[in-house]
Amino acid sequence: MKPQYFIAALFVTALYWMYLLYGPFLLVITIAALLAVSTSNIQNKLESYFKGRLLASLLSSFLLAILFFAPLGYFLTTLTIELNTVSSDSLHLVEKHIRDFVATPPAYLLFLKPLLIDAMKELDITTLTAKTLSIAGHVGVVSAGFLKNAFLVIVFYFFVHYNGTTVISFLKRVVYMSVDDSTTLIKEVSDVMSVVFYSIITTAMFEGFLFGAAISYMGYNGLLFGIMYGFASLIPVVGGILMWLPFMIYEFSVGNTSDAIFIAMYSIVVISIIADTFVKPIIIKEINQRLLKENGTKMNEMLIFFAIIAGLTTFGFWGMILGPAITAFFLTILKLFEARTQELNK
């Protein structure tokens, strides 16, 4: 056997056992690597400021935990606690308010009364209580799993930043690709991921703050529901509606018509129209100019939008990171093929 075949066989065998060993962590490692690529420009600035990679990597990991994972952890933990404290008496009280509202709806909603009466026939508090407890248990399991994965993402994120330069240099030497091509590939994906990540974080925080402020004014937990709205806003078109519509319906049912109208109009006009339609593009533009120091990403914004939708649909929550990354990687490979084809045709 030729030495190169023997080495290739050893490599395949080692790769197989590495997959068996690290298979359960592949998604977490991939997410951590993509997040590290997304925030590489901040990492570079921190390394220049601290004159070292260790402190910069630790601070980057801490910032990611505080800005991205801590709000999600708070939301899941609080939601689990609240669902576990729901009693049948509370649900019966809500049912009474809803039945009273259906029996004597406002004049402008009289046309919906037959539909509402039919819907109330399906309402069973005993079944609803059982479903609530079941959902609470499921949310608890999801919360525990998420916190475990979040911790692992932070750990791998730190190691990617701390050892990333070494790993990338090694890959450039061993892969069958020129240094220029590999640099182009990394830069293209990094640029797109930076735009996606910073835009997601900034707009989610901004819209969540706006909704949380309004909900706090109405007497609810503004921090909890602001975080919920921020992540719900990642769902295109219907994300915001999923948050403010239940509040509107509940406020109507308990007779707080003014609060119901306020939260609906505020969410539609201030958040959906002004913030999402006019302010969000300005935020993305500022991110491009200040963080990327470019006129804009090389990937079409509508393509990024659909990549996020496809990612969320296919992979769930982490799809908002994976979708644009996969799309950017594919388009960059096509560009490299195009460049090689043009060279051959000359």
Phi and psi in degrees as GROMACS dihedral restraints (atoms count N, CA, C in turn):
[ dihedral_restraints ]
;  ai    aj    ak    al  type     phi  dphi    fc
    3     4     5     6     1   -69.2    20    10
    4     5     6     7     1   146.6    20    10
    6     7     8     9     1   -56.6    20    10
    7     8     9    10     1   -39.2    20    10
    9    10    11    12     1   -65.9    20    10
   10    11    12    13     1   -33.7    20    10
   12    13    14    15     1   -68.8    20    10
   13    14    15    16     1   -38.9    20    10
   15    16    17    18     1   -64.1    20    10
   16    17    18    19     1   -43.9    20    10
   18    19    20    21     1   -63.9    20    10
   19    20    21    22     1   -39.8    20    10
   21    22    23    24     1   -62.9    20    10
   22    23    24    25     1   -40.9    20    10
   24    25    26    27     1   -64.7    20    10
   25    26    27    28     1   -41.6    20    10
   27    28    29    30     1   -62.7    20    10
   28    29    30    31     1   -39.3    20    10
   30    31    32    33     1   -63.6    20    10
   31    32    33    34     1   -46.4    20    10
   33    34    35    36     1   -61.5    20    10
   34    35    36    37     1   -42.8    20    10
   36    37    38    39     1   -62.4    20    10
   37    38    39    40     1   -45.7    20    10
   39    40    41    42     1   -63.4    20    10
   40    41    42    43     1   -39.2    20    10
   42    43    44    45     1   -63.3    20    10
   43    44    45    46     1   -40.3    20    10
   45    46    47    48     1   -62.3    20    10
   46    47    48    49     1   -45.6    20    10
   48    49    50    51     1   -71.4    20    10
   49    50    51    52     1   -30.5    20    10
   51    52    53    54     1   -65.1    20    10
   52    53    54    55     1   -38.1    20    10
   54    55    56    57     1   -64.2    20    10
   55    56    57    58     1   -44.3    20    10
   57    58    59    60     1   -61.3    20    10
   58    59    60    61     1   -37.2    20    10
   60    61    62    63     1   -73.5    20    10
   61    62    63    64     1   -45.5    20    10
   63    64    65    66     1  -106.4    20    10
   64    65    66    67     1     5.6    20    10
   66    67    68    69     1   -52.0    20    10
   67    68    69    70     1   -47.1    20    10
   69    70    71    72     1   -63.2    20    10
   70    71    72    73     1   -17.6    20    10
   72    73    74    75     1  -106.9    20    10
   73    74    75    76     1     5.9    20    10
   75    76    77    78     1   -61.3    20    10
   76    77    78    79     1   -44.0    20    10
   78    79    80    81     1   -63.6    20    10
   79    80    81    82     1   -44.6    20    10
   81    82    83    84     1   -62.9    20    10
   82    83    84    85     1   -43.6    20    10
   84    85    86    87     1   -64.4    20    10
   85    86    87    88     1   -40.7    20    10
   87    88    89    90     1   -63.1    20    10
   88    89    90    91     1   -45.7    20    10
   90    91    92    93     1   -61.9    20    10
   91    92    93    94     1   -44.4    20    10
   93    94    95    96     1   -61.3    20    10
   94    95    96    97     1   -42.7    20    10
   96    97    98    99     1   -64.3    20    10
   97    98    99   100     1   -43.0    20    10
   99   100   101   102     1   -67.0    20    10
  100   101   102   103     1   -38.8    20    10
  102   103   104   105     1   -65.1    20    10
  103   104   105   106     1   -37.3    20    10
  105   106   107   108     1   -65.5    20    10
  106   107   108   109     1   -41.1    20    10
  108   109   110   111     1   -63.0    20    10
  109   110   111   112     1   -39.9    20    10
  111   112   113   114     1   -63.8    20    10
  112   113   114   115     1   -33.8    20    10
  114   115   116   117     1  -108.3    20    10
  115   116   117   118     1    20.7    20    10
  117   118   119   120     1   -63.3    20    10
  118   119   120   121     1   -32.9    20    10
  120   121   122   123     1   -67.8    20    10
  121   122   123   124     1   -37.9    20    10
  123   124   125   126     1   -67.2    20    10
  124   125   126   127     1   -41.0    20    10
  126   127   128   129     1   -59.4    20    10
  127   128   129   130     1   -41.6    20    10
  129   130   131   132     1   -63.5    20    10
  130   131   132   133     1   -39.7    20    10
  132   133   134   135     1   -66.5    20    10
  133   134   135   136     1   -40.3    20    10
  135   136   137   138     1   -66.1    20    10
  136   137   138   139     1   -38.7    20    10
  138   139   140   141     1   -63.8    20    10
  139   140   141   142     1   -38.9    20    10
  141   142   143   144     1   -67.0    20    10
  142   143   144   145     1   -36.6    20    10
  144   145   146   147     1   -72.7    20    10
  145   146   147   148     1   -45.5    20    10
  147   148   149   150     1   -87.1    20    10
  148   149   150   151     1    -6.6    20    10
  150   151   152   153     1    57.0    20    10
  151   152   153   154     1    33.6    20    10
  153   154   155   156     1  -172.2    20    10
  154   155   156   157     1   157.6    20    10
  156   157   158   159     1   -88.9    20    10
  157   158   159   160     1   -29.6    20    10
  159   160   161   162     1   -65.0    20    10
  160   161   162   163     1   -54.3    20    10
  162   163   164   165     1   -63.4    20    10
  163   164   165   166     1   -38.4    20    10
  165   166   167   168     1   -63.3    20    10
  166   167   168   169     1   -42.5    20    10
  168   169   170   171     1   -67.4    20    10
  169   170   171   172     1   -40.1    20    10
  171   172   173   174     1   -63.4    20    10
  172   173   174   175     1   -43.7    20    10
  174   175   176   177     1   -67.7    20    10
  175   176   177   178     1   -40.2    20    10
  177   178   179   180     1   -60.2    20    10
  178   179   180   181     1   -44.0    20    10
  180   181   182   183     1   -64.8    20    10
  181   182   183   184     1   -40.5    20    10
  183   184   185   186     1   -63.9    20    10
  184   185   186   187     1   -44.4    20    10
  186   187   188   189     1   -63.3    20    10
  187   188   189   190     1   -41.2    20    10
  189   190   191   192     1   -62.0    20    10
  190   191   192   193     1   -43.4    20    10
  192   193   194   195     1   -62.3    20    10
  193   194   195   196     1   -42.5    20    10
  195   196   197   198     1   -71.9    20    10
  196   197   198   199     1   -45.6    20    10
  198   199   200   201     1   -81.7    20    10
  199   200   201   202     1   -30.5    20    10
  201   202   203   204     1  -110.7    20    10
  202   203   204   205     1   -47.7    20    10
  204   205   206   207     1   -92.9    20    10
  205   206   207   208     1   -33.1    20    10
  207   208   209   210     1   -60.2    20    10
  208   209   210   211     1   -45.9    20    10
  210   211   212   213     1   -60.6    20    10
  211   212   213   214     1   -40.6    20    10
  213   214   215   216     1   -65.1    20    10
  214   215   216   217     1   -41.8    20    10
  216   217   218   219     1   -62.8    20    10
  217   218   219   220     1   -42.0    20    10
  219   220   221   222     1   -62.8    20    10
  220   221   222   223     1   -44.0    20    10
  222   223   224   225     1   -61.0    20    10
  223   224   225   226     1   -49.4    20    10
  225   226   227   228     1   -66.5    20    10
  226   227   228   229     1   -40.8    20    10
  228   229   230   231     1   -65.6    20    10
  229   230   231   232     1   -47.2    20    10
  231   232   233   234     1   -64.1    20    10
  232   233   234   235     1   -41.4    20    10
  234   235   236   237     1   -62.7    20    10
  235   236   237   238     1   -41.2    20    10
  237   238   239   240     1   -62.1    20    10
  238   239   240   241     1   -44.6    20    10
  240   241   242   243     1   -63.9    20    10
  241   242   243   244     1   -45.1    20    10
  243   244   245   246     1   -63.6    20    10
  244   245   246   247     1   -42.0    20    10
  246   247   248   249     1   -66.2    20    10
  247   248   249   250     1   -34.8    20    10
  249   250   251   252     1   -73.1    20    10
  250   251   252   253     1   -19.0    20    10
  252   253   254   255     1   -95.6    20    10
  253   254   255   256     1    -1.1    20    10
  255   256   257   258     1   -68.6    20    10
  256   257   258   259     1   127.7    20    10
  258   259   260   261     1  -109.6    20    10
  259   260   261   262     1   162.2    20    10
  261   262   263   264     1   -65.3    20    10
  262   263   264   265     1   -30.0    20    10
  264   265   266   267     1   -63.5    20    10
  265   266   267   268     1   -41.1    20    10
  267   268   269   270     1   -64.0    20    10
  268   269   270   271     1   -41.0    20    10
  270   271   272   273     1   -68.0    20    10
  271   272   273   274     1   -36.9    20    10
  273   274   275   276     1   -64.2    20    10
  274   275   276   277     1   -37.4    20    10
  276   277   278   279     1   -65.3    20    10
  277   278   279   280     1   -43.0    20    10
  279   280   281   282     1   -62.5    20    10
  280   281   282   283     1   -41.2    20    10
  282   283   284   285     1   -60.4    20    10
  283   284   285   286     1   -41.6    20    10
  285   286   287   288     1   -62.6    20    10
  286   287   288   289     1   -44.1    20    10
  288   289   290   291     1   -61.2    20    10
  289   290   291   292     1   -42.0    20    10
  291   292   293   294     1   -66.8    20    10
  292   293   294   295     1   -42.1    20    10
  294   295   296   297     1   -66.4    20    10
  295   296   297   298     1   -38.6    20    10
  297   298   299   300     1   -63.4    20    10
  298   299   300   301     1   -39.5    20    10
  300   301   302   303     1   -66.4    20    10
  301   302   303   304     1   -41.4    20    10
  303   304   305   306     1   -67.0    20    10
  304   305   306   307     1   -36.5    20    10
  306   307   308   309     1   -67.1    20    10
  307   308   309   310     1   -38.8    20    10
  309   310   311   312     1  -131.4    20    10
  310   311   312   313     1    71.2    20    10
  312   313   314   315     1   -73.1    20    10
  313   314   315   316     1   161.3    20    10
  315   316   317   318     1   -59.4    20    10
  316   317   318   319     1   157.4    20    10
  318   319   320   321     1   -58.3    20    10
  319   320   321   322     1   -36.4    20    10
  321   322   323   324     1   -76.3    20    10
  322   323   324   325     1    -4.9    20    10
  324   325   326   327     1  -114.8    20    10
  325   326   327   328     1    11.3    20    10
  327   328   329   330     1   -61.0    20    10
  328   329   330   331     1   -31.3    20    10
  330   331   332   333     1   -66.4    20    10
  331   332   333   334     1   -18.3    20    10
  333   334   335   336     1   -92.3    20    10
  334   335   336   337     1    -6.0    20    10
  336   337   338   339     1   -57.2    20    10
  337   338   339   340     1   -45.9    20    10
  339   340   341   342     1   -59.6    20    10
  340   341   342   343     1   -40.3    20    10
  342   343   344   345     1   -66.7    20    10
  343   344   345   346     1   -39.6    20    10
  345   346   347   348     1   -67.4    20    10
  346   347   348   349     1   -38.0    20    10
  348   349   350   351     1   -64.5    20    10
  349   350   351   352     1   -42.9    20    10
  351   352   353   354     1   -63.2    20    10
  352   353   354   355     1   -38.5    20    10
  354   355   356   357     1   -66.6    20    10
  355   356   357   358     1   -35.5    20    10
  357   358   359   360     1   -68.5    20    10
  358   359   360   361     1   -23.9    20    10
  360   361   362   363     1   -64.7    20    10
  361   362   363   364     1   -25.6    20    10
  363   364   365   366     1   -85.4    20    10
  364   365   366   367     1    -6.9    20    10
  366   367   368   369     1   -82.6    20    10
  367   368   369   370     1   120.5    20    10
  369   370   371   372     1  -129.6    20    10
  370   371   372   373     1   113.3    20    10
  372   373   374   375     1   -64.9    20    10
  373   374   375   376     1   -37.4    20    10
  375   376   377   378     1   -61.1    20    10
  376   377   378   379     1   -46.3    20    10
  378   379   380   381     1   -65.6    20    10
  379   380   381   382     1   -39.3    20    10
  381   382   383   384     1   -64.0    20    10
  382   383   384   385     1   -40.4    20    10
  384   385   386   387     1   -62.7    20    10
  385   386   387   388     1   -44.9    20    10
  387   388   389   390     1   -61.9    20    10
  388   389   390   391     1   -41.6    20    10
  390   391   392   393     1   -65.7    20    10
  391   392   393   394     1   -38.0    20    10
  393   394   395   396     1   -62.2    20    10
  394   395   396   397     1   -43.9    20    10
  396   397   398   399     1   -65.0    20    10
  397   398   399   400     1   -37.9    20    10
  399   400   401   402     1   -65.6    20    10
  400   401   402   403     1   -42.4    20    10
  402   403   404   405     1   -63.8    20    10
  403   404   405   406     1   -39.7    20    10
  405   406   407   408     1   -60.3    20    10
  406   407   408   409     1   -43.2    20    10
  408   409   410   411     1   -63.8    20    10
  409   410   411   412     1   -41.6    20    10
  411   412   413   414     1   -65.9    20    10
  412   413   414   415     1   -42.3    20    10
  414   415   416   417     1   -62.8    20    10
  415   416   417   418     1   -37.4    20    10
  417   418   419   420     1   -62.0    20    10
  418   419   420   421     1   -42.9    20    10
  420   421   422   423     1   -64.8    20    10
  421   422   423   424     1   -44.6    20    10
  423   424   425   426     1   -61.8    20    10
  424   425   426   427     1   -40.7    20    10
  426   427   428   429     1   -62.6    20    10
  427   428   429   430     1   -44.8    20    10
  429   430   431   432     1   -62.9    20    10
  430   431   432   433     1   -43.1    20    10
  432   433   434   435     1   -64.3    20    10
  433   434   435   436     1   -40.5    20    10
  435   436   437   438     1   -65.9    20    10
  436   437   438   439     1   -44.3    20    10
  438   439   440   441     1   -62.1    20    10
  439   440   441   442     1   -38.2    20    10
  441   442   443   444     1   -64.0    20    10
  442   443   444   445     1   -47.8    20    10
  444   445   446   447     1   -65.2    20    10
  445   446   447   448     1   -37.1    20    10
  447   448   449   450     1   -62.2    20    10
  448   449   450   451     1   -42.6    20    10
  450   451   452   453     1   -61.4    20    10
  451   452   453   454     1   -43.8    20    10
  453   454   455   456     1   -66.1    20    10
  454   455   456   457     1   -38.5    20    10
  456   457   458   459     1   -61.2    20    10
  457   458   459   460     1   -43.6    20    10
  459   460   461   462     1   -62.1    20    10
  460   461   462   463     1   -43.2    20    10
  462   463   464   465     1   -62.8    20    10
  463   464   465   466     1   -49.9    20    10
  465   466   467   468     1   -66.9    20    10
  466   467   468   469     1   -34.4    20    10
  468   469   470   471     1   -60.0    20    10
  469   470   471   472     1   -42.3    20    10
  471   472   473   474     1   -61.9    20    10
  472   473   474   475     1   -46.9    20    10
  474   475   476   477     1   -68.1    20    10
  475   476   477   478     1   -32.9    20    10
  477   478   479   480     1   -64.1    20    10
  478   479   480   481     1   -44.7    20    10
  480   481   482   483     1   -67.1    20    10
  481   482   483   484     1   -40.8    20    10
  483   484   485   486     1   -70.9    20    10
  484   485   486   487     1   -36.3    20    10
  486   487   488   489     1  -112.5    20    10
  487   488   489   490     1     7.0    20    10
  489   490   491   492     1   -60.1    20    10
  490   491   492   493     1   -44.1    20    10
  492   493   494   495     1   -60.9    20    10
  493   494   495   496     1   -41.4    20    10
  495   496   497   498     1   -65.0    20    10
  496   497   498   499     1   -44.0    20    10
  498   499   500   501     1   -65.0    20    10
  499   500   501   502     1   -44.3    20    10
  501   502   503   504     1   -64.1    20    10
  502   503   504   505     1   -41.6    20    10
  504   505   506   507     1   -62.4    20    10
  505   506   507   508     1   -40.5    20    10
  507   508   509   510     1   -64.1    20    10
  508   509   510   511     1   -45.4    20    10
  510   511   512   513     1   -63.0    20    10
  511   512   513   514     1   -37.6    20    10
  513   514   515   516     1   -61.9    20    10
  514   515   516   517     1   -31.6    20    10
  516   517   518   519     1   -79.3    20    10
  517   518   519   520     1   -32.0    20    10
  519   520   521   522     1   -97.4    20    10
  520   521   522   523     1   -24.9    20    10
  522   523   524   525     1   -78.5    20    10
  523   524   525   526     1   154.3    20    10
  525   526   527   528     1   -85.0    20    10
  526   527   528   529     1    72.0    20    10
  528   529   530   531     1  -157.7    20    10
  529   530   531   532     1   142.5    20    10
  531   532   533   534     1   -68.1    20    10
  532   533   534   535     1   159.5    20    10
  534   535   536   537     1   -61.1    20    10
  535   536   537   538     1   -39.9    20    10
  537   538   539   540     1   -63.6    20    10
  538   539   540   541     1   -43.4    20    10
  540   541   542   543     1   -64.6    20    10
  541   542   543   544     1   -44.6    20    10
  543   544   545   546     1   -65.8    20    10
  544   545   546   547     1   -37.0    20    10
  546   547   548   549     1   -65.4    20    10
  547   548   549   550     1   -42.6    20    10
  549   550   551   552     1   -60.9    20    10
  550   551   552   553     1   -44.0    20    10
  552   553   554   555     1   -60.1    20    10
  553   554   555   556     1   -48.2    20    10
  555   556   557   558     1   -65.0    20    10
  556   557   558   559     1   -41.7    20    10
  558   559   560   561     1   -66.6    20    10
  559   560   561   562     1   -43.0    20    10
  561   562   563   564     1   -61.1    20    10
  562   563   564   565     1   -49.5    20    10
  564   565   566   567     1   -64.5    20    10
  565   566   567   568     1   -40.9    20    10
  567   568   569   570     1   -62.6    20    10
  568   569   570   571     1   -42.9    20    10
  570   571   572   573     1   -61.3    20    10
  571   572   573   574     1   -47.8    20    10
  573   574   575   576     1   -64.5    20    10
  574   575   576   577     1   -45.3    20    10
  576   577   578   579     1   -65.2    20    10
  577   578   579   580     1   -33.9    20    10
  579   580   581   582     1   -63.8    20    10
  580   581   582   583     1   -46.7    20    10
  582   583   584   585     1   -60.1    20    10
  583   584   585   586     1   -46.7    20    10
  585   586   587   588     1   -62.5    20    10
  586   587   588   589     1   -50.4    20    10
  588   589   590   591     1   -64.5    20    10
  589   590   591   592     1   -50.7    20    10
  591   592   593   594     1   -66.5    20    10
  592   593   594   595     1   -35.4    20    10
  594   595   596   597     1   -66.0    20    10
  595   596   597   598     1   -43.8    20    10
  597   598   599   600     1   -60.7    20    10
  598   599   600   601     1   -49.9    20    10
  600   601   602   603     1   -63.1    20    10
  601   602   603   604     1   -48.1    20    10
  603   604   605   606     1   -66.9    20    10
  604   605   606   607     1   -48.6    20    10
  606   607   608   609     1   -68.9    20    10
  607   608   609   610     1   -36.4    20    10
  609   610   611   612     1   -64.1    20    10
  610   611   612   613     1   -42.9    20    10
  612   613   614   615     1   -64.9    20    10
  613   614   615   616     1   -41.7    20    10
  615   616   617   618     1   -65.2    20    10
  616   617   618   619     1   -50.2    20    10
  618   619   620   621     1   -70.0    20    10
  619   620   621   622     1   -35.2    20    10
  621   622   623   624     1   -64.3    20    10
  622   623   624   625     1   -38.0    20    10
  624   625   626   627     1   -63.8    20    10
  625   626   627   628     1   -44.0    20    10
  627   628   629   630     1   -61.3    20    10
  628   629   630   631     1   -45.2    20    10
  630   631   632   633     1   -69.8    20    10
  631   632   633   634     1   -40.3    20    10
  633   634   635   636     1   -62.4    20    10
  634   635   636   637     1   -37.2    20    10
  636   637   638   639     1   -64.0    20    10
  637   638   639   640     1   -42.7    20    10
  639   640   641   642     1   -66.4    20    10
  640   641   642   643     1   -42.2    20    10
  642   643   644   645     1   -67.2    20    10
  643   644   645   646     1   -36.2    20    10
  645   646   647   648     1   -62.9    20    10
  646   647   648   649     1   -39.1    20    10
  648   649   650   651     1   -60.4    20    10
  649   650   651   652     1   -31.3    20    10
  651   652   653   654     1   -87.1    20    10
  652   653   654   655     1    -1.2    20    10
  654   655   656   657     1    98.9    20    10
  655   656   657   658     1     8.0    20    10
  657   658   659   660     1   -96.9    20    10
  658   659   660   661     1   174.8    20    10
  660   661   662   663     1   -75.2    20    10
  661   662   663   664     1    98.2    20    10
  663   664   665   666     1   -66.1    20    10
  664   665   666   667     1   -35.8    20    10
  666   667   668   669     1   -65.5    20    10
  667   668   669   670     1   -48.1    20    10
  669   670   671   672     1   -62.0    20    10
  670   671   672   673     1   -52.3    20    10
  672   673   674   675     1   -75.7    20    10
  673   674   675   676     1   -23.2    20    10
  675   676   677   678     1   -66.9    20    10
  676   677   678   679     1   -42.4    20    10
  678   679   680   681     1   -63.8    20    10
  679   680   681   682     1   -43.1    20    10
  681   682   683   684     1   -60.1    20    10
  682   683   684   685     1   -43.0    20    10
  684   685   686   687     1   -67.2    20    10
  685   686   687   688     1   -39.1    20    10
  687   688   689   690     1   -57.5    20    10
  688   689   690   691     1   -45.7    20    10
  690   691   692   693     1   -78.0    20    10
  691   692   693   694     1   -30.3    20    10
  693   694   695   696     1   -66.3    20    10
  694   695   696   697     1   -29.9    20    10
  696   697   698   699     1   -65.6    20    10
  697   698   699   700     1   -16.1    20    10
  699   700   701   702     1   -69.0    20    10
  700   701   702   703     1   -22.7    20    10
  702   703   704   705     1   -79.9    20    10
  703   704   705   706     1   114.8    20    10
  705   706   707   708     1   -61.1    20    10
  706   707   708   709     1   145.7    20    10
  708   709   710   711     1    70.4    20    10
  709   710   711   712     1   -60.3    20    10
  711   712   713   714     1   -98.5    20    10
  712   713   714   715     1    -4.0    20    10
  714   715   716   717     1   -56.9    20    10
  715   716   717   718     1   -50.8    20    10
  717   718   719   720     1   -65.3    20    10
  718   719   720   721     1   -37.6    20    10
  720   721   722   723     1   -61.5    20    10
  721   722   723   724     1   -36.7    20    10
  723   724   725   726     1   -60.1    20    10
  724   725   726   727     1   -22.2    20    10
  726   727   728   729     1   -94.5    20    10
  727   728   729   730     1   -50.3    20    10
  729   730   731   732     1   -82.9    20    10
  730   731   732   733     1   -24.0    20    10
  732   733   734   735     1   -63.6    20    10
  733   734   735   736     1   -45.1    20    10
  735   736   737   738     1   -60.7    20    10
  736   737   738   739     1   -37.1    20    10
  738   739   740   741     1   -64.3    20    10
  739   740   741   742     1   -42.5    20    10
  741   742   743   744     1   -62.1    20    10
  742   743   744   745     1   -46.1    20    10
  744   745   746   747     1   -62.6    20    10
  745   746   747   748     1   -43.3    20    10
  747   748   749   750     1   -65.3    20    10
  748   749   750   751     1   -44.5    20    10
  750   751   752   753     1   -63.9    20    10
  751   752   753   754     1   -36.6    20    10
  753   754   755   756     1   -62.6    20    10
  754   755   756   757     1   -43.1    20    10
  756   757   758   759     1   -66.6    20    10
  757   758   759   760     1   -30.2    20    10
  759   760   761   762     1   -94.6    20    10
  760   761   762   763     1     6.0    20    10
  762   763   764   765     1    91.2    20    10
  763   764   765   766     1     4.1    20    10
  765   766   767   768     1   -88.9    20    10
  766   767   768   769     1    70.2    20    10
  768   769   770   771     1   -61.6    20    10
  769   770   771   772     1   -40.3    20    10
  771   772   773   774     1   -64.4    20    10
  772   773   774   775     1   -40.8    20    10
  774   775   776   777     1   -67.2    20    10
  775   776   777   778     1   -37.4    20    10
  777   778   779   780     1   -63.4    20    10
  778   779   780   781     1   -45.4    20    10
  780   781   782   783     1   -66.3    20    10
  781   782   783   784     1   -39.1    20    10
  783   784   785   786     1   -60.5    20    10
  784   785   786   787     1   -50.0    20    10
  786   787   788   789     1   -67.6    20    10
  787   788   789   790     1   -33.1    20    10
  789   790   791   792     1   -69.6    20    10
  790   791   792   793     1   -49.4    20    10
  792   793   794   795     1   -67.2    20    10
  793   794   795   796     1   -40.6    20    10
  795   796   797   798     1   -61.1    20    10
  796   797   798   799     1   -45.4    20    10
  798   799   800   801     1   -66.6    20    10
  799   800   801   802     1   -39.8    20    10
  801   802   803   804     1   -73.4    20    10
  802   803   804   805     1   -50.0    20    10
  804   805   806   807     1   -78.2    20    10
  805   806   807   808     1   -55.2    20    10
  807   808   809   810     1   -73.1    20    10
  808   809   810   811     1   -47.2    20    10
  810   811   812   813     1   -86.7    20    10
  811   812   813   814     1   -55.7    20    10
  813   814   815   816     1   -69.4    20    10
  814   815   816   817     1   -43.2    20    10
  816   817   818   819     1   -86.7    20    10
  817   818   819   820     1   -58.8    20    10
  819   820   821   822     1   -71.7    20    10
  820   821   822   823     1   -54.8    20    10
  822   823   824   825     1   -70.3    20    10
  823   824   825   826     1   -50.0    20    10
  825   826   827   828     1   -76.8    20    10
  826   827   828   829     1   -37.0    20    10
  828   829   830   831     1   -85.7    20    10
  829   830   831   832     1   -38.9    20    10
  831   832   833   834     1  -106.7    20    10
  832   833   834   835     1   -42.1    20    10
  834   835   836   837     1   -78.2    20    10
  835   836   837   838     1   -38.9    20    10
  837   838   839   840     1   -57.2    20    10
  838   839   840   841     1   -47.1    20    10
  840   841   842   843     1   -60.3    20    10
  841   842   843   844     1   -33.9    20    10
  843   844   845   846     1   -65.4    20    10
  844   845   846   847     1   -40.3    20    10
  846   847   848   849     1   -61.5    20    10
  847   848   849   850     1   -46.1    20    10
  849   850   851   852     1   -62.6    20    10
  850   851   852   853     1   -40.3    20    10
  852   853   854   855     1   -63.0    20    10
  853   854   855   856     1   -42.6    20    10
  855   856   857   858     1   -65.2    20    10
  856   857   858   859     1   -37.6    20    10
  858   859   860   861     1   -62.5    20    10
  859   860   861   862     1   -44.5    20    10
  861   862   863   864     1   -59.7    20    10
  862   863   864   865     1   -43.8    20    10
  864   865   866   867     1   -77.2    20    10
  865   866   867   868     1   -41.1    20    10
  867   868   869   870     1   -87.2    20    10
  868   869   870   871     1   -40.5    20    10
  870   871   872   873     1   -91.5    20    10
  871   872   873   874     1   -42.6    20    10
  873   874   875   876     1   -90.1    20    10
  874   875   876   877     1   -18.0    20    10
  876   877   878   879     1    55.7    20    10
  877   878   879   880     1    38.7    20    10
  879   880   881   882     1  -133.0    20    10
  880   881   882   883     1   169.3    20    10
  882   883   884   885     1   -76.1    20    10
  883   884   885   886     1   -11.2    20    10
  885   886   887   888     1   154.6    20    10
  886   887   888   889     1   166.0    20    10
  888   889   890   891     1   -70.2    20    10
  889   890   891   892     1   152.6    20    10
  891   892   893   894     1   -79.5    20    10
  892   893   894   895     1    -7.6    20    10
  894   895   896   897     1  -100.8    20    10
  895   896   897   898     1   130.9    20    10
  897   898   899   900     1   -55.7    20    10
  898   899   900   901     1   137.3    20    10
  900   901   902   903     1   -63.6    20    10
  901   902   903   904     1   -36.0    20    10
  903   904   905   906     1   -66.2    20    10
  904   905   906   907     1   -34.3    20    10
  906   907   908   909     1   -67.7    20    10
  907   908   909   910     1   -39.6    20    10
  909   910   911   912     1   -61.4    20    10
  910   911   912   913     1   -42.3    20    10
  912   913   914   915     1   -58.4    20    10
  913   914   915   916     1   -50.0    20    10
  915   916   917   918     1   -70.3    20    10
  916   917   918   919     1   -29.5    20    10
  918   919   920   921     1   -65.6    20    10
  919   920   921   922     1   -38.7    20    10
  921   922   923   924     1   -65.4    20    10
  922   923   924   925     1   -43.9    20    10
  924   925   926   927     1   -60.0    20    10
  925   926   927   928     1   -48.5    20    10
  927   928   929   930     1   -62.5    20    10
  928   929   930   931     1   -39.9    20    10
  930   931   932   933     1   -64.4    20    10
  931   932   933   934     1   -45.4    20    10
  933   934   935   936     1   -62.2    20    10
  934   935   936   937     1   -38.7    20    10
  936   937   938   939     1   -68.3    20    10
  937   938   939   940     1   -40.7    20    10
  939   940   941   942     1   -84.3    20    10
  940   941   942   943     1   -44.8    20    10
  942   943   944   945     1  -109.9    20    10
  943   944   945   946     1    -1.6    20    10
  945   946   947   948     1    80.2    20    10
  946   947   948   949     1  -147.0    20    10
  948   949   950   951     1   -55.2    20    10
  949   950   951   952     1   -45.6    20    10
  951   952   953   954     1   -71.2    20    10
  952   953   954   955     1    -8.2    20    10
  954   955   956   957     1   -64.2    20    10
  955   956   957   958     1   -23.3    20    10
  957   958   959   960     1   -68.0    20    10
  958   959   960   961     1   -20.3    20    10
  960   961   962   963     1   -93.0    20    10
  961   962   963   964     1   -44.1    20    10
  963   964   965   966     1   -70.6    20    10
  964   965   966   967     1   -40.2    20    10
  966   967   968   969     1   -56.6    20    10
  967   968   969   970     1   -57.4    20    10
  969   970   971   972     1   -62.9    20    10
  970   971   972   973     1   -34.7    20    10
  972   973   974   975     1   -65.0    20    10
  973   974   975   976     1   -45.9    20    10
  975   976   977   978     1   -62.9    20    10
  976   977   978   979     1   -43.8    20    10
  978   979   980   981     1   -64.1    20    10
  979   980   981   982     1   -45.6    20    10
  981   982   983   984     1   -63.2    20    10
  982   983   984   985     1   -40.5    20    10
  984   985   986   987     1   -62.0    20    10
  985   986   987   988     1   -44.5    20    10
  987   988   989   990     1   -64.0    20    10
  988   989   990   991     1   -45.4    20    10
  990   991   992   993     1   -66.5    20    10
  991   992   993   994     1   -35.6    20    10
  993   994   995   996     1   -66.8    20    10
  994   995   996   997     1   -40.9    20    10
  996   997   998   999     1   -60.8    20    10
  997   998   999  1000     1   -40.7    20    10
  999  1000  1001  1002     1   -61.6    20    10
 1000  1001  1002  1003     1   -40.9    20    10
 1002  1003  1004  1005     1   -62.9    20    10
 1003  1004  1005  1006     1   -40.1    20    10
 1005  1006  1007  1008     1   -65.5    20    10
 1006  1007  1008  1009     1   -40.5    20    10
 1008  1009  1010  1011     1   -62.8    20    10
 1009  1010  1011  1012     1   -41.0    20    10
 1011  1012  1013  1014     1   -62.1    20    10
 1012  1013  1014  1015     1   -43.3    20    10
 1014  1015  1016  1017     1   -63.0    20    10
 1015  1016  1017  1018     1   -41.6    20    10
 1017  1018  1019  1020     1   -67.0    20    10
 1018  1019  1020  1021     1   -38.8    20    10
 1020  1021  1022  1023     1   -63.7    20    10
 1021  1022  1023  1024     1   -42.0    20    10
 1023  1024  1025  1026     1   -64.5    20    10
 1024  1025  1026  1027     1   -36.4    20    10
 1026  1027  1028  1029     1   -65.6    20    10
 1027  1028  1029  1030     1   -39.9    20    10
 1029  1030  1031  1032     1   -69.3    20    10
 1030  1031  1032  1033     1   -30.7    20    10
 1032  1033  1034  1035     1   -82.1    20    10
 1033  1034  1035  1036     1    -8.3    20    10
